[in-house]
Amino acid sequence: MAKLAVHFGAGNIGRGFVAQSLHESGYEVIFADVSDDLIGALQAQSSYHVIEVGEGAQTRVVDNYRALNSRTHEAEVAAAIAAADIVTTAVGARILRFVAPVIARGLNERTRAEPLVVIACENAIGGTDMLAAEVRKHSPAHNAVFANCAIDRIVPEQSGGLDVTIESFFEWVVDSTPFARAPFNGSTPDIYGVTWVDDLTPFIERKLFTVNTAHAAAAYHGIDRGFVSIREALATPELQAEIRAVLAETAELLVAKHGVDPAEQQAYIEKTLTRISNPDLPDTCERVGRNPLRKLSRHERFIGPAAELAERGLDSWNLLNAVGAALRFDVHTDAESVELQAMLASGMPVADIAAAITGLEQGHPLFPGVVEVLELRLAR
C-alpha cells in the first residue's frame, strides 16, 4: 500500500523542507492550508522545484501531491488523516491549536490499526507536545504517536511562485523514544534526512541558542544600526564581535548544561555564522526580526539561555544587550512590533512590562538585568 502523509502548512518550509523530505521517502503528500492562493497554485501545478544553494546543492522536483483547503474542506482533510501514515505541520507554534481539531476529527474517524505518527516541525521547544495537548482536548482516546523534533534549515525571502530556494544544509532531529513501545518496538518511520535520537533537548537547545539566537541578534543589532541585510550587518567587525559575544554566552550554557564539547560548539558557531551570511541566501534584518514578542518570551532564544545562565550565577550581559536592541525594533507592518512599542509607551510600571514581555518572575536572578535594559530603552 502506498504511504500517505498529510502536511499542514504549504509555506516555504512546508514545501521546501518537510514535504520534500516526505516525497523523497516515497510518501504521497496531501498539503492542508487555509490560503486559497497557495492551495489553488498547488492544485494547478503537478510539480514544483526545490532549489538548494550552498555546498552539495541540488535542484529537486516534488510531485505526487494533492492540496486541500483545511478551512473549506475540513471533512476531506479529516478523511485523509484517517487514512494517513503520518501527519506533519509547519504552521507556526501559535497556529497549532487551530489545526488540532481537524487532526482530532481524523483520528476519531480512523479505522486503521496502525497508530498515526504526528510530528510538529515548528521552531519551538516541545512543539509536538503542544499539538498533542490541543488534540487531546477534542480526541482524548486517540490512536496516535506524537514525537517532538528539532528542525534547522534557512529559507530566505522568496520571489513568488511554488518553487522554493533553500540552503543545502539541514537538520531534522526527531525523538525516537515514543516508538520504543508496541507496535513499533523501537522501529522508526523511514523519513529521508531524519536523525532519530533518544534525548532531543541538547539538539533543540543547541540550534535554538546558536542559530536562532545569532540570526535574531544580528537582525536587531543590524537594523538598530541602519543595515538592511543580515550579510551586510555581519560583515561589520564591530557587529560581528557583538554576535560572537552573545554566542560565547550561549556556548557557556550548552557546555555546562549538556556537556557539549567546547571545540565542537565553536565549530558549530563558525558554521552558523557562515550560513546566515551566505550571499546566495540573502535575508533582511527586518524579516528576521519580525515577531519580537515571541522571540523575547520566557523560553526563547534570548531570555531562555540568559535565565539559565543567571540561575548558574553566570553573566548574560551580551544576551541582554541583544534584548535591548530587540526592544528598539519598531516596524509598523509587524503586528508584534506594534504591540511591543505600544506596551513600552503605555506608562505601565517597568517591572510589569518586564514580566509581561519576558514571562520572568520578579524574584528571578535575571529580572533586575531585564529591568535595567528596559529602563535604558524607556529613557531614550
C-alpha angles and dihedrals in degrees: 000000000000116000116247129202129184113204123192113209122043095198126119097286091043095051099030102042119011100034092041090055091048090048091051087053093057100258124142102229124215111197116212118193140142095227110106090198095053095043091046092050092049091048090050095051127057094204145006136197131249106206113199124201126194135041113357092003120181136177112234131193119222117200138139093078139126130202131216132181103236091201099053099026102039094142091057092048091049091050090051091051090050089058099037132107095209140013121202133179137204101169104114124272094264092057095054092091089059095054094043097081094057091046088052090049090052091050091050089053094045117118098169115113093218115088117247112247112224123191122173107207096199133142091247138095110255094005093156091049088055090051093046091053091052093046091051090059088066102028112028094174108045136160098229143112116218118203126185119222145183120224129192124182130124118231115182126205110296131223095227138269127080098287112101127210110207139161117267093229116085143155126199109177118180131190109249098190097090087062095057091089131072134313090030096038092191097321113126129201116271104246122161114247097007120135112203117212137176094221115039099175098083091051094047094048095042090056097039095045094043113028098029094038092050094045095049094042090052090049096050096041089043098052089042087062096043100259119146103198132046090228092053091049095049091048087068110091094214094052094043088053089055092051091048089051090053091049091048087061095048090045089054089055095046092050093048097042104037104020092244112177107253093221092050091049091050090051088050090052092051090048090049094051090049091050098050090045094051107138089210090059103052113188134174129234089230095055094046092046096053119120095033094173091061092045091051095048126119102271100027134106100291111025093036097063094031091056093050091047090051090049088056092048092250128136123258102171094129090054089049090049088056088049088055090054090048090054088059092054101120113172115154094204092059113082095207092049090053090048092048094050091046089053091050091050094045098093092236116152110275093239091054091051091049092052093045094050101040105027089227121146114240090242094057114115091235094053097085090053092052090049090051091052091049092049090054090050093048092047091063 
